[in-house]
């Protein structure tokens, strides 16, 4: 039996992965939509965005359009980039979920 058999995530977000393209000496990063992901979002003691999910979001990937259960957009359509990823272990020393830290992404819109 899974120790956390039932877990409710309060928000959903669009998940964007990236591809690094290099042409000569110029390197560019292009983002593409991957899928929607269920998350719980909040702030830590230093007022940084903390995201918890069953699936890992790799460092450098983006999330945007965070919506609540009623499909209302929160955080004014901000784009967040994952800056840290940490697994959460349960009592049986297996990965139960993932905690990610996110920073506001300041770049071009899609």
Secondary structure per residue as TSV (DSSP state, phi and psi in degrees):
chain	resnum	aa	ss	phi	psi
A	1	X	-	360.0	137.7
A	2	X	-	-74.2	129.6
A	3	X	T	-60.1	-33.3
A	4	X	T	-114.4	69.2
A	5	X	-	-65.4	-28.8
A	6	X	-	-126.5	123.1
A	7	X	-	-140.6	136.3
A	8	X	-	-112.6	124.3
A	9	X	-	-98.4	132.8
A	10	X	-	-82.3	-19.9
A	11	X	E	-130.7	162.8
A	12	X	E	-128.5	153.5
A	13	X	E	-147.7	157.0
A	14	X	E	-84.9	133.5
A	15	X	E	-107.5	128.7
A	16	X	E	-119.9	127.5
A	17	X	E	-97.7	170.7
A	18	X	E	-130.2	158.0
A	19	X	E	-128.5	131.8
A	20	X	E	-97.8	121.0
A	21	X	E	-111.5	135.8
A	22	X	E	-123.2	123.6
A	23	X	E	-123.1	107.5
A	24	X	T	64.7	-123.0
A	25	X	T	-92.2	-4.7
A	26	X	E	-98.0	129.0
A	27	X	E	-117.0	129.3
A	28	X	E	-126.0	151.6
A	29	X	E	-113.3	126.5
A	30	X	E	-117.7	132.9
A	31	X	E	-100.2	145.2
A	32	X	E	-137.8	148.9
A	33	X	E	-67.7	132.2
A	34	X	E	-102.7	-61.4
A	35	X	E	-172.0	177.4
A	36	X	E	-90.8	145.3
A	37	X	E	-133.3	140.6
A	38	X	E	-86.8	130.4
A	39	X	E	-140.0	164.5
A	40	X	E	-120.3	130.0
A	41	X	E	-122.3	147.4
A	42	X	E	-167.3	-171.0
A	43	X	E	-115.5	147.5
A	44	X	-	-91.5	-171.3
A	45	X	T	-67.4	-17.9
A	46	X	T	-101.9	16.0
A	47	X	S	60.9	35.0
A	48	X	-	-101.8	148.0
A	49	X	E	-70.6	127.0
A	50	X	E	-116.9	131.7
A	51	X	E	-121.8	135.3
A	52	X	E	-120.5	135.6
A	53	X	E	-155.4	161.7
A	54	X	S	-75.1	-25.5
A	55	X	S	-108.9	142.3
A	56	X	-	-76.3	143.3
A	57	X	-	-111.3	118.7
A	58	X	-	-68.9	155.5
A	59	X	T	-61.5	131.6
A	60	X	T	98.5	-18.3
A	61	X	-	-77.8	162.5
A	62	X	E	-115.6	153.0
A	63	X	E	-129.7	148.3
A	64	X	E	-154.0	173.6
A	65	X	E	51.9	57.2
A	66	X	E	-74.1	124.5
A	67	X	E	-124.5	150.6
A	68	X	-	-87.8	-173.1
A	69	X	T	-64.3	-25.4
A	70	X	T	-90.9	11.7
A	71	X	-	65.6	27.0
A	72	X	-	-90.4	132.4
A	73	X	B	-71.0	129.9
A	74	X	-	-114.6	164.9
A	75	X	G	62.0	25.9
A	76	X	G	50.8	45.3
A	77	X	G	57.4	38.9
A	78	X	-	-77.9	153.9
A	79	X	E	-109.8	131.7
A	80	X	E	-119.9	137.2
A	81	X	E	-108.7	134.8
A	82	X	E	-74.1	127.8
A	83	X	E	-114.2	-13.9
A	84	X	E	-153.2	147.5
A	85	X	E	-135.8	131.0
A	86	X	E	-142.7	129.3
A	87	X	E	-76.1	151.1
A	88	X	E	-108.4	119.5
A	89	X	E	-93.8	144.9
A	90	X	-	-95.5	-171.3
A	91	X	T	-65.4	-20.9
A	92	X	T	-96.2	11.6
A	93	X	S	62.6	34.0
A	94	X	S	-116.5	159.0
A	95	X	E	-73.3	123.3
A	96	X	E	-96.0	-41.1
A	97	X	E	-162.5	-172.7
A	98	X	E	-130.5	143.3
A	99	X	E	-116.1	129.1
A	100	X	E	-122.3	146.6
A	101	X	E	-103.8	138.1
A	102	X	E	-126.3	146.6
A	103	X	E	-120.2	152.3
A	104	X	E	-64.3	128.9
A	105	X	-	-86.0	125.6
A	106	X	-	-114.1	92.1
A	107	X	S	-156.9	-165.0
A	108	X	-	-73.7	146.3
A	109	X	-	-74.1	168.1
A	110	X	-	-77.3	360.0
